[in-house]
Amino acid sequence: MQKKGKYSVGQVFAIPIGSCYAIGVIAREQKEVLLGYFLKQTFRELPALDDIKLNAAEYIMIKRFGSRGLDKGTWISLGIMSNFNGASWNVPVFKRKDLISGEYSKVYYDDNLNEIKTELMAQGDNPDEYPDDGLAGYGFVEKRLAKLLKC
């Protein structure tokens, strides 16, 4: 398990959203900037770590986000995955849209969440296949998950 700051890769947390709890997994961390996989699975009551099916392929959103929800205790840490594998919970290629031209670019990050390259999408690339780039606050994450999960 990799630990650099207050948070650990493989750390699992619950986010109260309306009438349910959404689940997030920290895939990478760089101080207060985290990369999270937010899972499709929800719970009506606060789950134990063992109750959650932790599968990187079962996400509804992947996002870089700030740690404030965890810092404030609004988001509840449930523990750390014992078998976390960074290759399965990888740093994806993100998309970014130029607001003037409307063109999409692919944005690449290294494992420390440093942007390393940006390139225009090729003609055949489908922007819907890439998560949106950007750094989200915890309020944005909660609102987006509420909409996606319909809690």
N, C-alpha and C positions, 0 to 999 in steps of 0.2 A: 504494500500500500504506500502510495506517495503522499507525503504531507509536507507542504511548504509554508503554509500560513495557518490561519484559524480554522480553515476548512480542509477537508480531505477529498480527493477523488474517490468515488464510490460511496460518498455520504448520501444517504437517502433522507428525504424530508417530506412532510405533509403540509399542504397549503389549504387552509379552510376557504372554500369557495361556495357561497350560498348554502345549499343543503348537503354538501358533500365535501370530501377531502380529495384534492388532487395530489399526485405523487411526483416528486422531482428527484433526479439523480445528478450529482455533480460529476461531470465527466472530465473537467479540467478546472484549475484555479490559478489565478495570478493575483494575489493579494485580495482585494475586494471585488474583483471581476471574475465571474464564474461562468462556465459553460454548462448549461443544464439540458438534460433530456427530460421532458415532461410527458408522463405516460398517459395512455388512453384509459387505463384502469382507474376507477374512482371507488371511494368507500363512503358509506353513510356515517360510520363512526371512525374515530381515530384508530388506524390499524397498527399492529405490531409489524416489525420488519419481516418476520417470517410469513405474514399473511399476504405479502405483495409478490406478484409474479414479475420479477425483474428481468426484462428482456429489452435490449436496446432497439430491436426491430418494432416494438410496440409503443412507439412514441406518437404523440399528437403535435408536439412542438419541440424544436431545438432552438435555444436562444442563449446569447451572451447576456448576462444580467448582473446587476449590482447585488451585494450581499445584505442590504438593509432589512429585508424581510426576515432573514435568519438572525441578524444582529439584534433586532427588536424583540425577537421571540414570537412574532406573528406567525412565522413558518416554524414548524416543529421538527427538530432533528429526530429521526427514528433509529439511527445507527449507521454503520458502515458495512457495505457489502463485503463479505469475506472472500469472494472470488472475483473481484472486480478485474476486468481485462480491458485496458485502454484501447486495444485494437478493435474490440467490439463496440465500444462507446467512443467512436472516433470524433475528431474535429472535422465536420463536414465542410464542403465548399459552399459558401453562402452566395446570395445574389444581392445586387444593389442596383436600383433604378435611378438613372439620371433624370431629374425632374424636368429639365428643359428639353433634352433630345428624346426622352422616352426609352433610350437604349438601356439594356441590362448588361451588367458586368458580373463576372464571377470573382469572388473575393476569397483568398486563401489565407489561412492562419496557421501558425506553427502550434506545437503542443503547449507553448507558454502564452497563447492567445495574442501573439504579436502578428499584425498583418504583414504578410510577406510578399504578396503579389495580387494585382488586380488586372484582369484582362476582359475585353469585350466578349460577350457570348457569341459563339459561332451561329451561322444561319439556322442550323438544325436543332440547336439547343432549346429546350423547353424551360422557361423560367420557373414554372410551377413545380419543377423537380428539385428546386433548391430552397432551403430556408432563407428567410429575409435576414439581411445583415443589419447590424445596429446593436446598441447597448440599451437594454431595457431596464427601467426601474421596477421595483416590486409591484407597484400599483398597476402598471401596464401588464405585467405577467398575470396578475390575478384577474384583471378584466378580460384579457385575451383567453385565458383558460376557461373562465365562466362562459364565454361565448362558444368556444370550441366544444366544451364538455357538456354544455346545457345543464349546468347544476343550479 
